[in-house]
Amino acid sequence: MKTLFVLIHLFAFGSIALGEAPCRGFQCHGPKGDVCCTYPNSVCCPSGAKCCPIFYGCDAQDKCIYFGPGKR
């Protein structure tokens, strides 16, 4: 019985320790889940699978493209 008690507590602790950390930015919501964006003033791509930093936008493949100052 003690062994079962210890195993349950180890499993519970492991689940908490290995769980996802809270997002310290904001979340992009997409069909495949959420992505945490940590860039300040970032933008979510339309798919919700990625975000890009300020002065960037997303192309059709969710790649970040620079649109900021100095862009020719």
CHARMM internal coordinates of N, CA and C (Angstrom, degrees):
IC EDIT
DIST 1 N 1 CA 1.4457
DIST 1 CA 1 C 1.5260
ANGL 1 N 1 CA 1 C 110.74
DIST 1 C 2 N 1.3434
ANGL 1 CA 1 C 2 N 116.31
DIHE 1 N 1 CA 1 C 2 N -39.70
DIST 2 N 2 CA 1.4632
ANGL 1 C 2 N 2 CA 119.57
DIHE 1 CA 1 C 2 N 2 CA 178.53
DIST 2 CA 2 C 1.5281
ANGL 2 N 2 CA 2 C 110.88
DIHE 1 C 2 N 2 CA 2 C -63.88
DIST 2 C 3 N 1.3284
ANGL 2 CA 2 C 3 N 115.34
DIHE 2 N 2 CA 2 C 3 N -37.19
DIST 3 N 3 CA 1.4641
ANGL 2 C 3 N 3 CA 119.38
DIHE 2 CA 2 C 3 N 3 CA 179.29
DIST 3 CA 3 C 1.5198
ANGL 3 N 3 CA 3 C 110.63
DIHE 2 C 3 N 3 CA 3 C -62.94
DIST 3 C 4 N 1.3058
ANGL 3 CA 3 C 4 N 117.41
DIHE 3 N 3 CA 3 C 4 N -43.61
DIST 4 N 4 CA 1.4599
ANGL 3 C 4 N 4 CA 121.51
DIHE 3 CA 3 C 4 N 4 CA 178.10
DIST 4 CA 4 C 1.5229
ANGL 4 N 4 CA 4 C 110.56
DIHE 3 C 4 N 4 CA 4 C -62.15
DIST 4 C 5 N 1.3068
ANGL 4 CA 4 C 5 N 117.30
DIHE 4 N 4 CA 4 C 5 N -42.60
DIST 5 N 5 CA 1.4615
ANGL 4 C 5 N 5 CA 122.29
DIHE 4 CA 4 C 5 N 5 CA 178.28
DIST 5 CA 5 C 1.5290
ANGL 5 N 5 CA 5 C 110.65
DIHE 4 C 5 N 5 CA 5 C -59.71
DIST 5 C 6 N 1.3260
ANGL 5 CA 5 C 6 N 116.79
DIHE 5 N 5 CA 5 C 6 N -45.61
DIST 6 N 6 CA 1.4665
ANGL 5 C 6 N 6 CA 121.48
DIHE 5 CA 5 C 6 N 6 CA -179.95
DIST 6 CA 6 C 1.5250
ANGL 6 N 6 CA 6 C 110.34
DIHE 5 C 6 N 6 CA 6 C -65.20
DIST 6 C 7 N 1.3201
ANGL 6 CA 6 C 7 N 117.86
DIHE 6 N 6 CA 6 C 7 N -43.46
DIST 7 N 7 CA 1.4642
ANGL 6 C 7 N 7 CA 121.05
DIHE 6 CA 6 C 7 N 7 CA 179.85
DIST 7 CA 7 C 1.5258
ANGL 7 N 7 CA 7 C 111.85
DIHE 6 C 7 N 7 CA 7 C -62.69
DIST 7 C 8 N 1.2989
ANGL 7 CA 7 C 8 N 117.19
DIHE 7 N 7 CA 7 C 8 N -40.95
DIST 8 N 8 CA 1.4709
ANGL 7 C 8 N 8 CA 120.62
DIHE 7 CA 7 C 8 N 8 CA 178.78
DIST 8 CA 8 C 1.5247
ANGL 8 N 8 CA 8 C 110.08
DIHE 7 C 8 N 8 CA 8 C -63.32
DIST 8 C 9 N 1.3105
ANGL 8 CA 8 C 9 N 117.24
DIHE 8 N 8 CA 8 C 9 N -43.57
DIST 9 N 9 CA 1.4633
ANGL 8 C 9 N 9 CA 120.30
DIHE 8 CA 8 C 9 N 9 CA 179.71
DIST 9 CA 9 C 1.5310
ANGL 9 N 9 CA 9 C 111.85
DIHE 8 C 9 N 9 CA 9 C -67.75
DIST 9 C 10 N 1.3153
ANGL 9 CA 9 C 10 N 117.42
DIHE 9 N 9 CA 9 C 10 N -38.72
DIST 10 N 10 CA 1.4656
ANGL 9 C 10 N 10 CA 119.85
DIHE 9 CA 9 C 10 N 10 CA 176.70
DIST 10 CA 10 C 1.5221
ANGL 10 N 10 CA 10 C 110.88
DIHE 9 C 10 N 10 CA 10 C -63.73
DIST 10 C 11 N 1.3153
ANGL 10 CA 10 C 11 N 117.33
DIHE 10 N 10 CA 10 C 11 N -41.87
DIST 11 N 11 CA 1.4607
ANGL 10 C 11 N 11 CA 121.33
DIHE 10 CA 10 C 11 N 11 CA 178.05
DIST 11 CA 11 C 1.5218
ANGL 11 N 11 CA 11 C 110.64
DIHE 10 C 11 N 11 CA 11 C -63.35
DIST 11 C 12 N 1.3176
ANGL 11 CA 11 C 12 N 116.90
DIHE 11 N 11 CA 11 C 12 N -44.23
DIST 12 N 12 CA 1.4676
ANGL 11 C 12 N 12 CA 120.72
DIHE 11 CA 11 C 12 N 12 CA 179.97
DIST 12 CA 12 C 1.5235
ANGL 12 N 12 CA 12 C 110.75
DIHE 11 C 12 N 12 CA 12 C -63.59
DIST 12 C 13 N 1.3250
ANGL 12 CA 12 C 13 N 117.82
DIHE 12 N 12 CA 12 C 13 N -44.25
DIST 13 N 13 CA 1.4616
ANGL 12 C 13 N 13 CA 121.28
DIHE 12 CA 12 C 13 N 13 CA 178.87
DIST 13 CA 13 C 1.5257
ANGL 13 N 13 CA 13 C 110.92
DIHE 12 C 13 N 13 CA 13 C -64.21
DIST 13 C 14 N 1.3313
ANGL 13 CA 13 C 14 N 116.91
DIHE 13 N 13 CA 13 C 14 N -42.68
DIST 14 N 14 CA 1.4644
ANGL 13 C 14 N 14 CA 121.08
DIHE 13 CA 13 C 14 N 14 CA 178.82
DIST 14 CA 14 C 1.5096
ANGL 14 N 14 CA 14 C 112.08
DIHE 13 C 14 N 14 CA 14 C -63.03
DIST 14 C 15 N 1.3018
ANGL 14 CA 14 C 15 N 117.41
DIHE 14 N 14 CA 14 C 15 N -38.20
DIST 15 N 15 CA 1.4633
ANGL 14 C 15 N 15 CA 121.12
DIHE 14 CA 14 C 15 N 15 CA 178.63
DIST 15 CA 15 C 1.5224
ANGL 15 N 15 CA 15 C 110.93
DIHE 14 C 15 N 15 CA 15 C -64.85
DIST 15 C 16 N 1.3094
ANGL 15 CA 15 C 16 N 116.57
DIHE 15 N 15 CA 15 C 16 N -40.20
DIST 16 N 16 CA 1.4677
ANGL 15 C 16 N 16 CA 120.67
DIHE 15 CA 15 C 16 N 16 CA 179.32
DIST 16 CA 16 C 1.5267
ANGL 16 N 16 CA 16 C 110.02
DIHE 15 C 16 N 16 CA 16 C -70.72
DIST 16 C 17 N 1.3192
ANGL 16 CA 16 C 17 N 117.07
DIHE 16 N 16 CA 16 C 17 N -44.72
DIST 17 N 17 CA 1.4648
ANGL 16 C 17 N 17 CA 121.30
DIHE 16 CA 16 C 17 N 17 CA -176.80
DIST 17 CA 17 C 1.5209
ANGL 17 N 17 CA 17 C 112.24
DIHE 16 C 17 N 17 CA 17 C -66.36
DIST 17 C 18 N 1.3159
ANGL 17 CA 17 C 18 N 117.82
DIHE 17 N 17 CA 17 C 18 N -34.82
DIST 18 N 18 CA 1.4587
ANGL 17 C 18 N 18 CA 121.39
DIHE 17 CA 17 C 18 N 18 CA -177.85
DIST 18 CA 18 C 1.5195
ANGL 18 N 18 CA 18 C 113.23
DIHE 17 C 18 N 18 CA 18 C -95.18
DIST 18 C 19 N 1.3026
ANGL 18 CA 18 C 19 N 117.50
DIHE 18 N 18 CA 18 C 19 N 1.69
DIST 19 N 19 CA 1.4607
ANGL 18 C 19 N 19 CA 121.01
DIHE 18 CA 18 C 19 N 19 CA 179.66
DIST 19 CA 19 C 1.5140
ANGL 19 N 19 CA 19 C 111.31
DIHE 18 C 19 N 19 CA 19 C -69.03
DIST 19 C 20 N 1.3214
ANGL 19 CA 19 C 20 N 116.07
DIHE 19 N 19 CA 19 C 20 N 170.64
DIST 20 N 20 CA 1.4558
ANGL 19 C 20 N 20 CA 121.00
DIHE 19 CA 19 C 20 N 20 CA -179.11
DIST 20 CA 20 C 1.5201
ANGL 20 N 20 CA 20 C 110.83
DIHE 19 C 20 N 20 CA 20 C -70.79
DIST 20 C 21 N 1.3074
ANGL 20 CA 20 C 21 N 115.21
DIHE 20 N 20 CA 20 C 21 N 138.44
DIST 21 N 21 CA 1.4589
ANGL 20 C 21 N 21 CA 120.54
DIHE 20 CA 20 C 21 N 21 CA 175.41
DIST 21 CA 21 C 1.5278
ANGL 21 N 21 CA 21 C 108.70
DIHE 20 C 21 N 21 CA 21 C -75.64
DIST 21 C 22 N 1.3064
ANGL 21 CA 21 C 22 N 117.84
DIHE 21 N 21 CA 21 C 22 N 151.60
DIST 22 N 22 CA 1.4639
ANGL 21 C 22 N 22 CA 119.54
DIHE 21 CA 21 C 22 N 22 CA 179.13
DIST 22 CA 22 C 1.5259
ANGL 22 N 22 CA 22 C 110.46
DIHE 21 C 22 N 22 CA 22 C -65.71
DIST 22 C 23 N 1.2994
ANGL 22 CA 22 C 23 N 116.06
DIHE 22 N 22 CA 22 C 23 N 146.92
DIST 23 N 23 CA 1.4606
ANGL 22 C 23 N 23 CA 122.47
DIHE 22 CA 22 C 23 N 23 CA 179.57
DIST 23 CA 23 C 1.5247
ANGL 23 N 23 CA 23 C 109.03
DIHE 22 C 23 N 23 CA 23 C -71.62
DIST 23 C 24 N 1.3155
ANGL 23 CA 23 C 24 N 117.23
DIHE 23 N 23 CA 23 C 24 N 129.43
DIST 24 N 24 CA 1.4606
ANGL 23 C 24 N 24 CA 121.82
DIHE 23 CA 23 C 24 N 24 CA 179.64
DIST 24 CA 24 C 1.5245
ANGL 24 N 24 CA 24 C 111.55
DIHE 23 C 24 N 24 CA 24 C -100.00
DIST 24 C 25 N 1.2944
ANGL 24 CA 24 C 25 N 117.79
DIHE 24 N 24 CA 24 C 25 N 18.02
DIST 25 N 25 CA 1.4601
ANGL 24 C 25 N 25 CA 123.36
DIHE 24 CA 24 C 25 N 25 CA 176.49
DIST 25 CA 25 C 1.5162
ANGL 25 N 25 CA 25 C 107.85
DIHE 24 C 25 N 25 CA 25 C -133.32
DIST 25 C 26 N 1.3209
ANGL 25 CA 25 C 26 N 116.40
DIHE 25 N 25 CA 25 C 26 N -125.39
DIST 26 N 26 CA 1.4556
ANGL 25 C 26 N 26 CA 120.03
DIHE 25 CA 25 C 26 N 26 CA 171.22
DIST 26 CA 26 C 1.5163
ANGL 26 N 26 CA 26 C 108.15
DIHE 25 C 26 N 26 CA 26 C -132.16
DIST 26 C 27 N 1.2997
ANGL 26 CA 26 C 27 N 117.41
DIHE 26 N 26 CA 26 C 27 N 165.81
DIST 27 N 27 CA 1.4515
ANGL 26 C 27 N 27 CA 121.09
DIHE 26 CA 26 C 27 N 27 CA -173.65
DIST 27 CA 27 C 1.5166
ANGL 27 N 27 CA 27 C 111.85
DIHE 26 C 27 N 27 CA 27 C -107.47
DIST 27 C 28 N 1.3346
ANGL 27 CA 27 C 28 N 114.74
DIHE 27 N 27 CA 27 C 28 N 136.78
DIST 28 N 28 CA 1.4597
ANGL 27 C 28 N 28 CA 121.70
DIHE 27 CA 27 C 28 N 28 CA 169.51
DIST 28 CA 28 C 1.5246
ANGL 28 N 28 CA 28 C 106.06
DIHE 27 C 28 N 28 CA 28 C -92.84
DIST 28 C 29 N 1.3019
ANGL 28 CA 28 C 29 N 115.87
DIHE 28 N 28 CA 28 C 29 N 131.92
DIST 29 N 29 CA 1.4610
ANGL 28 C 29 N 29 CA 120.53
DIHE 28 CA 28 C 29 N 29 CA -178.60
DIST 29 CA 29 C 1.5204
ANGL 29 N 29 CA 29 C 108.97
DIHE 28 C 29 N 29 CA 29 C -106.11
DIST 29 C 30 N 1.3168
ANGL 29 CA 29 C 30 N 116.46
DIHE 29 N 29 CA 29 C 30 N 125.47
DIST 30 N 30 CA 1.4539
ANGL 29 C 30 N 30 CA 121.52
DIHE 29 CA 29 C 30 N 30 CA 179.54
DIST 30 CA 30 C 1.5085
ANGL 30 N 30 CA 30 C 111.45
DIHE 29 C 30 N 30 CA 30 C -135.68
DIST 30 C 31 N 1.3276
ANGL 30 CA 30 C 31 N 116.46
DIHE 30 N 30 CA 30 C 31 N 175.80
DIST 31 N 31 CA 1.4659
ANGL 30 C 31 N 31 CA 120.40
DIHE 30 CA 30 C 31 N 31 CA -177.62
DIST 31 CA 31 C 1.5266
ANGL 31 N 31 CA 31 C 113.67
DIHE 30 C 31 N 31 CA 31 C -66.12
DIST 31 C 32 N 1.3272
ANGL 31 CA 31 C 32 N 117.90
DIHE 31 N 31 CA 31 C 32 N -21.81
DIST 32 N 32 CA 1.4675
ANGL 31 C 32 N 32 CA 120.70
DIHE 31 CA 31 C 32 N 32 CA -179.17
DIST 32 CA 32 C 1.5188
ANGL 32 N 32 CA 32 C 112.72
DIHE 31 C 32 N 32 CA 32 C -101.69
DIST 32 C 33 N 1.3231
ANGL 32 CA 32 C 33 N 117.33
DIHE 32 N 32 CA 32 C 33 N 9.91
DIST 33 N 33 CA 1.4537
ANGL 32 C 33 N 33 CA 120.48
DIHE 32 CA 32 C 33 N 33 CA 179.35
DIST 33 CA 33 C 1.5127
ANGL 33 N 33 CA 33 C 111.63
DIHE 32 C 33 N 33 CA 33 C 125.90
DIST 33 C 34 N 1.3153
ANGL 33 CA 33 C 34 N 115.40
DIHE 33 N 33 CA 33 C 34 N -170.85
DIST 34 N 34 CA 1.4567
ANGL 33 C 34 N 34 CA 121.58
DIHE 33 CA 33 C 34 N 34 CA -177.10
DIST 34 CA 34 C 1.5265
ANGL 34 N 34 CA 34 C 110.53
DIHE 33 C 34 N 34 CA 34 C -106.46
DIST 34 C 35 N 1.3305
ANGL 34 CA 34 C 35 N 114.92
DIHE 34 N 34 CA 34 C 35 N 147.94
DIST 35 N 35 CA 1.4592
ANGL 34 C 35 N 35 CA 122.08
DIHE 34 CA 34 C 35 N 35 CA 177.20
DIST 35 CA 35 C 1.5176
ANGL 35 N 35 CA 35 C 107.67
DIHE 34 C 35 N 35 CA 35 C -122.99
DIST 35 C 36 N 1.3095
ANGL 35 CA 35 C 36 N 117.06
DIHE 35 N 35 CA 35 C 36 N 134.51
DIST 36 N 36 CA 1.4560
ANGL 35 C 36 N 36 CA 121.67
DIHE 35 CA 35 C 36 N 36 CA 178.27
DIST 36 CA 36 C 1.5245
ANGL 36 N 36 CA 36 C 109.19
DIHE 35 C 36 N 36 CA 36 C -87.26
DIST 36 C 37 N 1.3240
ANGL 36 CA 36 C 37 N 116.53
DIHE 36 N 36 CA 36 C 37 N 123.34
DIST 37 N 37 CA 1.4658
ANGL 36 C 37 N 37 CA 122.27
DIHE 36 CA 36 C 37 N 37 CA 178.11
DIST 37 CA 37 C 1.5165
ANGL 37 N 37 CA 37 C 108.60
DIHE 36 C 37 N 37 CA 37 C -100.95
DIST 37 C 38 N 1.3112
ANGL 37 CA 37 C 38 N 116.03
DIHE 37 N 37 CA 37 C 38 N 121.14
DIST 38 N 38 CA 1.4557
ANGL 37 C 38 N 38 CA 120.11
DIHE 37 CA 37 C 38 N 38 CA -178.89
DIST 38 CA 38 C 1.5212
ANGL 38 N 38 CA 38 C 112.45
DIHE 37 C 38 N 38 CA 38 C -105.69
DIST 38 C 39 N 1.3399
ANGL 38 CA 38 C 39 N 117.83
DIHE 38 N 38 CA 38 C 39 N -3.57
DIST 39 N 39 CA 1.4632
ANGL 38 C 39 N 39 CA 120.44
DIHE 38 CA 38 C 39 N 39 CA 176.41
DIST 39 CA 39 C 1.5249
ANGL 39 N 39 CA 39 C 109.18
DIHE 38 C 39 N 39 CA 39 C -70.46
DIST 39 C 40 N 1.3356
ANGL 39 CA 39 C 40 N 118.46
DIHE 39 N 39 CA 39 C 40 N 136.67
DIST 40 N 40 CA 1.4690
ANGL 39 C 40 N 40 CA 118.73
DIHE 39 CA 39 C 40 N 40 CA 173.80
DIST 40 CA 40 C 1.5253
ANGL 40 N 40 CA 40 C 109.86
DIHE 39 C 40 N 40 CA 40 C -69.73
DIST 40 C 41 N 1.3077
ANGL 40 CA 40 C 41 N 117.45
DIHE 40 N 40 CA 40 C 41 N 138.84
DIST 41 N 41 CA 1.4707
ANGL 40 C 41 N 41 CA 124.10
DIHE 40 CA 40 C 41 N 41 CA 179.36
DIST 41 CA 41 C 1.5244
ANGL 41 N 41 CA 41 C 112.45
DIHE 40 C 41 N 41 CA 41 C 56.08
DIST 41 C 42 N 1.3150
ANGL 41 CA 41 C 42 N 117.35
DIHE 41 N 41 CA 41 C 42 N 36.69
DIST 42 N 42 CA 1.4578
ANGL 41 C 42 N 42 CA 120.84
DIHE 41 CA 41 C 42 N 42 CA -178.06
DIST 42 CA 42 C 1.5203
ANGL 42 N 42 CA 42 C 111.72
DIHE 41 C 42 N 42 CA 42 C -81.27
DIST 42 C 43 N 1.3124
ANGL 42 CA 42 C 43 N 114.62
DIHE 42 N 42 CA 42 C 43 N 170.82
DIST 43 N 43 CA 1.4589
ANGL 42 C 43 N 43 CA 121.67
DIHE 42 CA 42 C 43 N 43 CA -179.74
DIST 43 CA 43 C 1.5265
ANGL 43 N 43 CA 43 C 108.46
DIHE 42 C 43 N 43 CA 43 C -127.29
DIST 43 C 44 N 1.3159
ANGL 43 CA 43 C 44 N 116.14
DIHE 43 N 43 CA 43 C 44 N 139.49
DIST 44 N 44 CA 1.4617
ANGL 43 C 44 N 44 CA 120.91
DIHE 43 CA 43 C 44 N 44 CA 177.15
DIST 44 CA 44 C 1.5213
ANGL 44 N 44 CA 44 C 109.57
DIHE 43 C 44 N 44 CA 44 C -83.25
DIST 44 C 45 N 1.3125
ANGL 44 CA 44 C 45 N 116.69
DIHE 44 N 44 CA 44 C 45 N 139.60
DIST 45 N 45 CA 1.4608
ANGL 44 C 45 N 45 CA 120.77
DIHE 44 CA 44 C 45 N 45 CA 173.72
DIST 45 CA 45 C 1.5292
ANGL 45 N 45 CA 45 C 108.36
DIHE 44 C 45 N 45 CA 45 C -72.45
DIST 45 C 46 N 1.3379
ANGL 45 CA 45 C 46 N 117.44
DIHE 45 N 45 CA 45 C 46 N 154.98
DIST 46 N 46 CA 1.4677
ANGL 45 C 46 N 46 CA 120.00
DIHE 45 CA 45 C 46 N 46 CA -177.61
DIST 46 CA 46 C 1.5312
ANGL 46 N 46 CA 46 C 114.28
DIHE 45 C 46 N 46 CA 46 C -56.03
DIST 46 C 47 N 1.3298
ANGL 46 CA 46 C 47 N 117.71
DIHE 46 N 46 CA 46 C 47 N -31.42
DIST 47 N 47 CA 1.4632
ANGL 46 C 47 N 47 CA 119.79
DIHE 46 CA 46 C 47 N 47 CA 179.94
DIST 47 CA 47 C 1.5213
ANGL 47 N 47 CA 47 C 112.07
DIHE 46 C 47 N 47 CA 47 C -72.45
DIST 47 C 48 N 1.3381
ANGL 47 CA 47 C 48 N 116.75
DIHE 47 N 47 CA 47 C 48 N -20.61
DIST 48 N 48 CA 1.4571
ANGL 47 C 48 N 48 CA 120.92
DIHE 47 CA 47 C 48 N 48 CA -176.89
DIST 48 CA 48 C 1.5099
ANGL 48 N 48 CA 48 C 113.41
DIHE 47 C 48 N 48 CA 48 C 79.62
DIST 48 C 49 N 1.3386
ANGL 48 CA 48 C 49 N 117.58
DIHE 48 N 48 CA 48 C 49 N 2.15
DIST 49 N 49 CA 1.4577
ANGL 48 C 49 N 49 CA 121.35
DIHE 48 CA 48 C 49 N 49 CA -176.89
DIST 49 CA 49 C 1.5162
ANGL 49 N 49 CA 49 C 113.33
DIHE 48 C 49 N 49 CA 49 C -90.26
DIST 49 C 50 N 1.3341
ANGL 49 CA 49 C 50 N 117.54
DIHE 49 N 49 CA 49 C 50 N -7.58
DIST 50 N 50 CA 1.4592
ANGL 49 C 50 N 50 CA 120.84
DIHE 49 CA 49 C 50 N 50 CA -175.97
DIST 50 CA 50 C 1.5153
ANGL 50 N 50 CA 50 C 108.75
DIHE 49 C 50 N 50 CA 50 C -156.08
DIST 50 C 51 N 1.3333
ANGL 50 CA 50 C 51 N 116.08
DIHE 50 N 50 CA 50 C 51 N 159.86
DIST 51 N 51 CA 1.4549
ANGL 50 C 51 N 51 CA 120.84
DIHE 50 CA 50 C 51 N 51 CA 172.42
DIST 51 CA 51 C 1.5207
ANGL 51 N 51 CA 51 C 108.51
DIHE 50 C 51 N 51 CA 51 C -132.83
DIST 51 C 52 N 1.3204
ANGL 51 CA 51 C 52 N 115.54
DIHE 51 N 51 CA 51 C 52 N 158.51
DIST 52 N 52 CA 1.4613
ANGL 51 C 52 N 52 CA 122.01
DIHE 51 CA 51 C 52 N 52 CA -178.58
DIST 52 CA 52 C 1.5205
ANGL 52 N 52 CA 52 C 109.29
DIHE 51 C 52 N 52 CA 52 C -124.73
DIST 52 C 53 N 1.3486
ANGL 52 CA 52 C 53 N 116.82
DIHE 52 N 52 CA 52 C 53 N 150.29
DIST 53 N 53 CA 1.4633
ANGL 52 C 53 N 53 CA 120.38
DIHE 52 CA 52 C 53 N 53 CA 179.95
DIST 53 CA 53 C 1.5243
ANGL 53 N 53 CA 53 C 112.32
DIHE 52 C 53 N 53 CA 53 C -70.48
DIST 53 C 54 N 1.3267
ANGL 53 CA 53 C 54 N 115.25
DIHE 53 N 53 CA 53 C 54 N 173.32
DIST 54 N 54 CA 1.4572
ANGL 53 C 54 N 54 CA 121.58
DIHE 53 CA 53 C 54 N 54 CA -179.67
DIST 54 CA 54 C 1.5334
ANGL 54 N 54 CA 54 C 109.83
DIHE 53 C 54 N 54 CA 54 C -56.90
DIST 54 C 55 N 1.3151
ANGL 54 CA 54 C 55 N 116.66
DIHE 54 N 54 CA 54 C 55 N 146.01
DIST 55 N 55 CA 1.4684
ANGL 54 C 55 N 55 CA 126.32
DIHE 54 CA 54 C 55 N 55 CA -177.45
DIST 55 CA 55 C 1.5194
ANGL 55 N 55 CA 55 C 112.95
DIHE 54 C 55 N 55 CA 55 C 72.87
DIST 55 C 56 N 1.3169
ANGL 55 CA 55 C 56 N 118.25
DIHE 55 N 55 CA 55 C 56 N 9.87
DIST 56 N 56 CA 1.4543
ANGL 55 C 56 N 56 CA 121.94
DIHE 55 CA 55 C 56 N 56 CA 176.67
DIST 56 CA 56 C 1.5214
ANGL 56 N 56 CA 56 C 109.07
DIHE 55 C 56 N 56 CA 56 C -120.27
DIST 56 C 57 N 1.3147
ANGL 56 CA 56 C 57 N 115.71
DIHE 56 N 56 CA 56 C 57 N 155.73
DIST 57 N 57 CA 1.4534
ANGL 56 C 57 N 57 CA 122.34
DIHE 56 CA 56 C 57 N 57 CA 173.39
DIST 57 CA 57 C 1.5163
ANGL 57 N 57 CA 57 C 108.18
DIHE 56 C 57 N 57 CA 57 C -133.21
DIST 57 C 58 N 1.3094
ANGL 57 CA 57 C 58 N 116.61
DIHE 57 N 57 CA 57 C 58 N 175.04
DIST 58 N 58 CA 1.4588
ANGL 57 C 58 N 58 CA 121.43
DIHE 57 CA 57 C 58 N 58 CA -177.40
DIST 58 CA 58 C 1.5214
ANGL 58 N 58 CA 58 C 110.56
DIHE 57 C 58 N 58 CA 58 C -104.48
DIST 58 C 59 N 1.3338
ANGL 58 CA 58 C 59 N 116.15
DIHE 58 N 58 CA 58 C 59 N 140.12
DIST 59 N 59 CA 1.4523
ANGL 58 C 59 N 59 CA 119.06
DIHE 58 CA 58 C 59 N 59 CA 171.99
DIST 59 CA 59 C 1.5296
ANGL 59 N 59 CA 59 C 108.61
DIHE 58 C 59 N 59 CA 59 C -92.15
DIST 59 C 60 N 1.3247
ANGL 59 CA 59 C 60 N 116.88
DIHE 59 N 59 CA 59 C 60 N -171.99
DIST 60 N 60 CA 1.4692
ANGL 59 C 60 N 60 CA 121.19
DIHE 59 CA 59 C 60 N 60 CA -176.08
DIST 60 CA 60 C 1.5280
ANGL 60 N 60 CA 60 C 112.76
DIHE 59 C 60 N 60 CA 60 C -65.50
DIST 60 C 61 N 1.3304
ANGL 60 CA 60 C 61 N 117.45
DIHE 60 N 60 CA 60 C 61 N -22.82
DIST 61 N 61 CA 1.4682
ANGL 60 C 61 N 61 CA 121.06
DIHE 60 CA 60 C 61 N 61 CA 179.61
DIST 61 CA 61 C 1.5300
ANGL 61 N 61 CA 61 C 112.09
DIHE 60 C 61 N 61 CA 61 C -99.82
DIST 61 C 62 N 1.3300
ANGL 61 CA 61 C 62 N 117.22
DIHE 61 N 61 CA 61 C 62 N 16.59
DIST 62 N 62 CA 1.4693
ANGL 61 C 62 N 62 CA 122.94
DIHE 61 CA 61 C 62 N 62 CA -179.35
DIST 62 CA 62 C 1.5259
ANGL 62 N 62 CA 62 C 112.73
DIHE 61 C 62 N 62 CA 62 C 62.89
DIST 62 C 63 N 1.3160
ANGL 62 CA 62 C 63 N 117.14
DIHE 62 N 62 CA 62 C 63 N 30.92
DIST 63 N 63 CA 1.4620
ANGL 62 C 63 N 63 CA 120.83
DIHE 62 CA 62 C 63 N 63 CA 173.21
DIST 63 CA 63 C 1.5143
ANGL 63 N 63 CA 63 C 108.01
DIHE 62 C 63 N 63 CA 63 C -94.45
DIST 63 C 64 N 1.3198
ANGL 63 CA 63 C 64 N 116.75
DIHE 63 N 63 CA 63 C 64 N 142.15
DIST 64 N 64 CA 1.4625
ANGL 63 C 64 N 64 CA 121.45
DIHE 63 CA 63 C 64 N 64 CA -179.26
DIST 64 CA 64 C 1.5285
ANGL 64 N 64 CA 64 C 109.95
DIHE 63 C 64 N 64 CA 64 C -79.08
DIST 64 C 65 N 1.3274
ANGL 64 CA 64 C 65 N 116.25
DIHE 64 N 64 CA 64 C 65 N 126.73
DIST 65 N 65 CA 1.4613
ANGL 64 C 65 N 65 CA 123.51
DIHE 64 CA 64 C 65 N 65 CA -179.72
DIST 65 CA 65 C 1.5219
ANGL 65 N 65 CA 65 C 108.08
DIHE 64 C 65 N 65 CA 65 C -117.31
DIST 65 C 66 N 1.3286
ANGL 65 CA 65 C 66 N 116.95
DIHE 65 N 65 CA 65 C 66 N 131.73
DIST 66 N 66 CA 1.4642
ANGL 65 C 66 N 66 CA 121.84
DIHE 65 CA 65 C 66 N 66 CA -178.06
DIST 66 CA 66 C 1.5246
ANGL 66 N 66 CA 66 C 110.63
DIHE 65 C 66 N 66 CA 66 C -74.75
DIST 66 C 67 N 1.3372
ANGL 66 CA 66 C 67 N 116.20
DIHE 66 N 66 CA 66 C 67 N 128.94
DIST 67 N 67 CA 1.4601
ANGL 66 C 67 N 67 CA 122.78
DIHE 66 CA 66 C 67 N 67 CA 177.80
DIST 67 CA 67 C 1.5219
ANGL 67 N 67 CA 67 C 111.49
DIHE 66 C 67 N 67 CA 67 C -127.72
DIST 67 C 68 N 1.3144
ANGL 67 CA 67 C 68 N 117.84
DIHE 67 N 67 CA 67 C 68 N 13.10
DIST 68 N 68 CA 1.4610
ANGL 67 C 68 N 68 CA 121.77
DIHE 67 CA 67 C 68 N 68 CA -171.83
DIST 68 CA 68 C 1.5121
ANGL 68 N 68 CA 68 C 114.76
DIHE 67 C 68 N 68 CA 68 C -85.83
DIST 68 C 69 N 1.3247
ANGL 68 CA 68 C 69 N 115.57
DIHE 68 N 68 CA 68 C 69 N -167.00
DIST 69 N 69 CA 1.4596
ANGL 68 C 69 N 69 CA 122.05
DIHE 68 CA 68 C 69 N 69 CA -179.53
DIST 69 CA 69 C 1.5294
ANGL 69 N 69 CA 69 C 111.46
DIHE 68 C 69 N 69 CA 69 C -56.66
DIST 69 C 70 N 1.3188
ANGL 69 CA 69 C 70 N 115.41
DIHE 69 N 69 CA 69 C 70 N 142.50
DIST 70 N 70 CA 1.4510
ANGL 69 C 70 N 70 CA 120.76
DIHE 69 CA 69 C 70 N 70 CA 179.74
DIST 70 CA 70 C 1.5110
ANGL 70 N 70 CA 70 C 113.64
DIHE 69 C 70 N 70 CA 70 C 86.17
DIST 70 C 71 N 1.3192
ANGL 70 CA 70 C 71 N 117.98
DIHE 70 N 70 CA 70 C 71 N -3.36
DIST 71 N 71 CA 1.4683
ANGL 70 C 71 N 71 CA 121.67
DIHE 70 CA 70 C 71 N 71 CA 178.99
DIST 71 CA 71 C 1.5130
ANGL 71 N 71 CA 71 C 108.60
DIHE 70 C 71 N 71 CA 71 C -73.69
DIST 71 C 72 N 1.3054
ANGL 71 CA 71 C 72 N 117.85
DIHE 71 N 71 CA 71 C 72 N 129.04
DIST 72 N 72 CA 1.4750
ANGL 71 C 72 N 72 CA 121.90
DIHE 71 CA 71 C 72 N 72 CA 179.77
DIST 72 CA 72 C 1.4923
ANGL 72 N 72 CA 72 C 110.73
DIHE 71 C 72 N 72 CA 72 C -106.77
END
COOR INIT
IC SEED 1 N 1 CA 1 C
IC BUILD
